[in-house]
Structures are given as C-alpha cells and as structure tokens.
Amino acid sequence: MTEKESWASSDATRRSMLANKRRDTSTELAVRRELHSRGLRYRVDFAPITSVRRRADIVFTRARIAVFIDGCFWHRCPVHGTAPKKNSDYWSPKLQANVDRDRDTDRRLSEAGWLVLRVWEHEAADEAADRVESAVRKAIDSLDQPRTGRVASSN
C-alpha cells in the first residue's frame, strides 16, 4: 500500500502548518489580557449555543456576546489575506469554506440573540478590547435597566 500524498507543498510547509494553534494564539492572549485588566470576565473557547458545533474564542454569557479572533490567512482578511501560490487547488476551497462557515456562524448566533464580534489578528489588542468592552458594557447596562411597562401588584 502506498502512503497517502500530503496536502503540503513541502515538509517545511507541513511542519509549519501543523504547528498552528487552534486557541491561545498571541493575538487572542493579548486581547484576553487587555479585557481582563479592564475587569471583564469571560469564558474561553466556549460554544455559545449547544445546537451549533462552533466555539468562540471569548464569550460573555450574560451579555450574550461571542468574540472570534480570526487569522488573516485562514479567514481571508481583506487587508492582509493572501492567496496561496502553491497548492492553490487545495487551499482556495479550504479558505473559502472557512469564510462561508464564519458567515453561517454569524447568522446562527445572531438568530439566537447573540452579538458576534470579529477581531482580525492584525488589530491592536487595546483597540480590539475597546470595541469588545464597549459592546459588553452596553449590553450589561441594558440588562440592568428596569423594565418599563406594567408592574404586577402584590395586592
């Protein structure tokens, strides 16, 4: 039996790609550190809704906010995304499937009442944290506001 041909264009490429992390990337850690220093607490690598088998990088359960930190290559950043020159027949559909899955995830979470925030790996951690913190504080404030309307009487 012959060994299956690798998807990688070279041994070096294969080693490099296998070394990529699914979580705890440097960008993710920097954003989490910044959010934590601002007093925000969150879940890490968490599925916001169990019916969708997708995990967000940072999740604020009470505020119903899911944050995804997307790599420029893997999610086709409009600024820094590059099209692979080698093995493009393999990579192009794979990268497009990532983008399609991202849009599907956004839609499903939104329909379930979640706010989805996407952060690109090239964004500065403090700027990304500003956006996330603003959304979380706004969501929490709206939850803490007294509900208007009829009030049940205890009489």
CORZIJO-V236984 format. One record per helix or strand. SS is the DSSP state (alpha for helix, beta for strand). FROM is the first residue (numbers start at 0). TO is the last residue. If there is no record, write none. Layout:
ss=SS from=FROM to=TO
ss=SS from=FROM to=TO
//
This chain:
ss=alpha from=10 to=17
ss=alpha from=25 to=36
ss=beta from=42 to=45
ss=beta from=55 to=59
ss=beta from=64 to=69
ss=alpha from=87 to=110
ss=beta from=114 to=119
ss=alpha from=124 to=143
//
